[in-house]
Amino acid sequence: MAKDRSLMIAIIGIFVMAWIIGGLNIQGKSAGSAASTSCSDSDGGINYNFTGTINWNNGTYQITQTDKCDSTGKILYEYYCYTPNSINTWGQMTKYTCPYGCQNGACLKSSVPTRRCGNGIVEGTEQCDDGNTISYDGCSSTCRVDRVTRRV
């Protein structure tokens, strides 16, 4: 009897861990229920660039889950609604590796550019940026306005 109970607890634990880590379906219909389910996703489905929240309800249980990043800041856990037929709707999760990293439940759209003097773009505290790091041409090597005087 104790072995059967321990085995049942272990099996339930495996399913819970599989759902949390691996994306096991949250099935939208409880056993023996003929009621249909509902699921909504605020970012419209699988959308890696925006943080979304799913709200899933089968009449007995309600689950709310928001897209999130893992602790490395590279993997996105994207939650979305899946409707395999006209009765069932499931909340589902997929893992996605964001090319430029993950922050606040969404992939970053590009890597953060490093600011540097001489790239032709006035950034941060630069007064000018003429695309080079040559002083005395109107914009200094530190991107400050040069006072150019002409000697005769």
C-alpha positions, 0 to 999 in steps of 0.5 A: 500500500505504501509502495503504491502511494509512493509510486503515485506521488512519483508519477504525479511529480514527473508530470508536474516537472515535465509540464514546468520544464518541458512544455507538457500540455495543460489539457483544457478538458477535465476527465469526464467533463463535456464542457468546452474550455477557453484560452486567451493570449495577450500577445496573440499566440507565439510571438517571441518579441512581445511578452504575453499572458495566457488565461486558460479556463476549463470551468473547474480550473483557471491558469494564468501564465506569463511568458518568461526568460530563464536565468541565463537570459537566453531562453524564452518560455513562450506560452500560447493557446492551442486549439486542436478541435472545436471543443478543446483548447490547451495552454501550451509552452515552447522554449525558444533561444533568443538570438540577442538575449531575453528580457522581461519575457520577450526576445531582445530585437537586436544586440545593444550597440556599443557607443563609440566616437568615430562611427558617424552617429552622434550618441550620448554625450558626443557633441559631434561625430564626423566618422573618424577620430582625427582632431582639428577637422572640426570634430576632435578625436573625442567627439568634441567640437574643434576650434579650427584656426587657419594659419597664414 
